[in-house]
Amino acid sequence: MKKDRTCEYCDALFMQEEGRVFSNHVRWCKKNITNGDKGVFAVRSAVQNTLDKKTLEKKGKIEDYFVSCKKCLKFFCIKEWNKLHPQKLEYFCSRSCANSRGPRNDIFKKKIREKSQSKRLNETDFKKCLVCEKQINKKRSKYCSRSCAAKSRYSHDESSLKRYRSLCSFNFSLKDFPNEFDFKVIEEHGWYQAKNRGNNLNGISRDHIVSVKFGHDNGIDPKIISHPANCQLLRHNENVSKNKKCGMTINDLIMKINTWDVIYKRMG
C-alpha cells in the first residue's frame, strides 16, 4: 500500500511509497544504530576488531619516521610499525642510491650464491619423456613437447584400434556406384545427424559389413575393410545395435571385392 512515510532515524520523507521500499530503507539507514548488530555483519566486525587488536599488540601503530639515506645522507620520511622500527639497518632514498653501494662484500656474495644453488634442480627433479625419453622437468607434463604428446595420443602403430579405425574409414562417393546402393532410403530417412548437427538420430549411415573391430583383431589390411564392397546403408540405430557383428565372412568379402574391381575397372 502506497502512502507518505517518514524515516524515524534520518527524517527522510517518502511520498506515496510502498511499504517494502520504506522498510528496506529503515533497515539499512546509516543513522540506524541497530543495522549492523546482527547476522553476518556482526561476525565480520567482530573478526576485524580481533585482528586489529592482535596487530596493535604485535606491531603497534603505523607512524612516520625521518631517516637518512646511507648514500647521499638525504633525510626522507618512511612509514613503519612503531614496535618494529627500525626494520632495516640501512635506508636508501631511491633505487639509484641503493644500486650504487659499490662492490659487494664476501658475505653478500655468499648469500647470493647459496640462493642460486638452492634454486637449481637436482638429478631427482628430472624424468623422461614417455615418447622420446628426453629428460624433462618433473613439474612439466609427461611429454617434452606437443609433438610427443600428439604422437602418444594418436599412435602410428598399426595394431592401435584408433589408428586402424581411421584407416578403415570410407573415402569414396556413393554417386560413383549408383547401381550398388539404394538411394531411396536416403531420400526417405535422410543422413544421420547428431543432436548438435541437425538432430536426425534415425537417419542413414554407412556401415562396414565386416566390422572394423573384426579386421583389427584379425590383422586384416585396412584397404579391404575400407573397400566400397564392404559398405552398406543402414539406419543409425540398426548400425549401433549391430556393433561388431559381421554381415559376411572375410572370404566372401574378398570374392566380392575381386568381382567389384573387375566390373568397375571395365566401366572405368
C-alpha positions in Angstrom: 0.0 0.0 0.0 1.4 3.4 -1.0 1.3 6.3 1.4 3.5 9.1 2.8 6.1 7.8 5.3 9.0 9.4 7.3 12.1 7.6 8.5 12.4 7.8 12.3 16.2 7.9 12.1 17.1 10.4 9.3 13.7 12.1 9.0 13.7 11.4 5.2 10.2 11.8 3.6 8.9 9.1 1.3 5.8 10.3 -0.5 3.4 7.7 -1.9 5.9 4.9 -1.4 5.3 1.2 -0.9 5.8 -0.3 2.5 8.5 -2.8 1.4 10.6 0.0 -0.1 10.3 2.1 3.0 11.0 -0.7 5.4 14.2 -1.6 3.4 15.4 2.0 3.8 14.8 2.0 7.6 16.6 -1.3 7.9 19.7 0.0 6.2 19.6 3.6 7.3 23.0 4.9 8.1 21.7 6.5 11.3 20.1 3.3 12.5 22.5 2.1 15.1 21.0 -1.5 15.0 21.5 -2.1 11.3 24.8 -4.0 11.8 24.4 -5.7 15.1 23.0 -9.0 13.8 23.9 -11.7 11.3 27.0 -11.7 9.1 27.8 -8.0 9.7 28.3 -8.6 13.4 30.6 -11.6 12.7 32.7 -9.6 10.2 33.0 -6.6 12.6 34.0 -8.9 15.5 36.7 -10.7 13.4 38.1 -7.4 12.2 38.2 -6.0 15.7 40.1 -9.1 16.9 42.6 -8.8 14.0 43.1 -5.1 14.8 43.8 -5.8 18.4 46.4 -8.6 17.6 48.1 -6.3 15.1 48.3 -3.5 17.7 49.8 -5.9 20.3 52.4 -7.3 17.9 53.4 -4.3 15.7 51.8 -1.3 17.2 50.6 1.7 15.1 51.9 2.9 11.8 53.8 6.1 12.3 56.0 8.5 10.2 59.8 8.4 10.8 62.6 10.5 9.3 65.7 8.6 8.4 68.9 9.5 6.5 70.0 7.9 3.2 73.1 5.7 3.6 74.4 7.0 0.2 73.6 10.7 -0.1 72.8 11.4 3.6 69.5 13.0 2.5 66.6 12.8 5.0 63.3 11.4 3.9 60.1 10.1 5.5 59.1 6.5 5.8 56.1 4.7 7.4 56.7 1.8 9.7 55.1 0.0 12.7 56.3 1.8 15.8 57.1 -1.5 17.7 59.2 -2.8 14.7 61.2 0.4 14.0 63.8 0.3 12.7 63.2 -2.6 10.4 66.4 -2.1 8.4 70.0 -1.4 9.2 70.4 0.8 6.2 67.9 3.1 4.4 68.1 4.5 0.9 66.1 7.3 -0.6 65.9 5.9 -4.1 66.8 3.0 -6.4 69.8 4.7 -7.7 71.3 5.2 -4.3 70.6 1.6 -3.4 72.3 0.3 -6.5 75.4 2.5 -6.1 76.6 0.9 -2.9 79.8 -0.2 -4.6 81.4 -3.6 -4.7 79.7 -6.4 -2.8 81.5 -7.9 0.1 82.1 -11.6 0.6 79.2 -12.2 2.9 76.8 -10.7 0.4 78.2 -12.8 -2.4 77.9 -15.9 -0.3 74.2 -15.3 0.3 73.6 -14.8 -3.4 75.5 -17.9 -4.3 73.5 -20.0 -1.7 70.2 -18.7 -3.1 71.1 -19.5 -6.7 72.3 -23.0 -5.7 69.1 -23.7 -3.8 67.0 -22.9 -7.0 69.0 -25.3 -9.2 67.3 -28.6 -10.0 68.8 -31.9 -8.7 69.0 -35.1 -10.7 66.0 -36.4 -8.9 63.9 -33.4 -10.2 64.1 -34.8 -13.8 62.1 -37.5 -15.5 62.0 -39.0 -19.0 59.5 -38.1 -21.8 57.3 -41.1 -22.4 57.8 -40.9 -26.2 61.4 -39.8 -26.9 62.9 -40.4 -23.4 64.3 -36.9 -23.3 65.0 -35.6 -19.8 62.4 -33.0 -18.7 61.5 -31.2 -15.5 59.1 -33.1 -13.2 56.9 -30.1 -13.0 56.1 -30.4 -16.7 53.7 -32.9 -18.2 54.5 -36.4 -19.2 55.9 -35.3 -22.6 58.7 -32.9 -23.6 56.6 -31.2 -26.3 53.3 -31.0 -28.0 54.5 -33.2 -30.9 55.4 -36.0 -28.5 52.0 -35.7 -26.8 50.3 -35.9 -30.2 52.4 -39.0 -31.1 51.4 -40.7 -27.9 47.7 -39.8 -28.4 47.5 -40.9 -32.0 50.0 -43.7 -32.2 51.1 -44.8 -35.7 51.2 -48.4 -34.6 49.0 -50.5 -36.9 47.7 -52.5 -34.0 46.2 -49.4 -32.4 42.4 -49.6 -32.8 42.1 -45.8 -33.1 44.6 -45.6 -35.9 43.2 -48.7 -37.5 39.6 -47.2 -37.4 40.8 -44.0 -39.1 42.5 -46.0 -41.9 39.3 -48.1 -42.4 37.0 -45.1 -43.0 35.2 -44.9 -46.3 36.7 -42.4 -48.7 34.6 -42.9 -51.8 31.4 -41.2 -53.1 28.2 -43.2 -53.4 27.4 -41.4 -56.7 30.3 -43.3 -58.3 28.4 -46.6 -57.8 24.7 -45.8 -58.4 23.7 -49.4 -59.0 25.2 -50.7 -55.8 23.3 -48.6 -53.2 19.6 -47.9 -52.6 19.3 -44.1 -52.6 15.5 -44.3 -51.8 16.2 -45.0 -48.1 18.3 -41.8 -48.0 15.5 -39.8 -49.6 13.1 -41.3 -47.1 15.1 -41.0 -43.9 17.9 -38.6 -44.7 21.5 -38.9 -43.4 22.2 -39.5 -39.8 23.0 -36.2 -37.9 23.8 -35.8 -34.2 21.8 -33.5 -32.0 24.2 -30.7 -32.4 24.5 -31.3 -36.2 20.8 -31.4 -37.3 19.3 -33.9 -34.8 18.4 -36.7 -37.2 19.1 -39.6 -35.0 17.2 -42.1 -37.1 18.9 -41.2 -40.4 21.1 -43.4 -42.6 24.8 -44.0 -42.0 27.5 -46.1 -43.8 28.2 -49.4 -42.2 31.1 -51.9 -42.5 29.7 -55.3 -43.4 32.8 -56.9 -42.0 33.3 -54.8 -38.9 36.4 -52.7 -38.1 36.8 -54.5 -34.8 37.0 -57.9 -36.5 39.5 -56.6 -39.0 41.6 -55.1 -36.2 41.6 -58.3 -34.1 42.5 -60.5 -37.1 45.1 -58.2 -38.7 43.2 -57.6 -41.9 44.5 -55.0 -44.3 42.6 -51.7 -43.8 42.2 -51.4 -47.6 40.0 -54.5 -47.5 37.8 -53.1 -44.7 37.5 -49.7 -46.3 36.7 -51.0 -49.8 33.3 -49.9 -51.3 32.3 -53.5 -51.5 32.3 -53.7 -47.7 29.8 -50.8 -47.4 26.1 -50.9 -46.8 23.5 -48.3 -45.9 21.7 -48.8 -42.6 19.6 -46.8 -40.2 21.8 -45.5 -37.5 20.0 -47.3 -34.6 20.5 -50.6 -36.5 24.1 -49.8 -37.1 24.6 -49.2 -33.4 22.8 -52.4 -32.4 24.9 -54.4 -34.9 28.0 -53.3 -33.0 31.0 -55.5 -34.0 29.0 -58.3 -35.7 29.8 -59.1 -39.3 27.3 -59.5 -42.1 29.5 -61.8 -44.1 32.7 -63.8 -43.8 36.1 -62.4 -44.8 36.4 -64.9 -47.7 33.0 -63.8 -49.1 34.1 -60.2 -48.9 37.4 -60.8 -50.7 35.4 -62.6 -53.5 33.0 -59.7 -53.7 35.9 -57.2 -53.9 37.5 -59.1 -56.8 34.2 -59.1 -58.7 33.7 -55.4 -57.9 37.1 -54.4 -59.1 36.7 -56.4 -62.4 33.3 -54.8 -63.1 34.2 -51.2 -62.3 37.6 -51.3 -63.9 36.0 -52.3 -67.2 33.5 -49.5 -66.8 36.3 -47.1 -66.0 
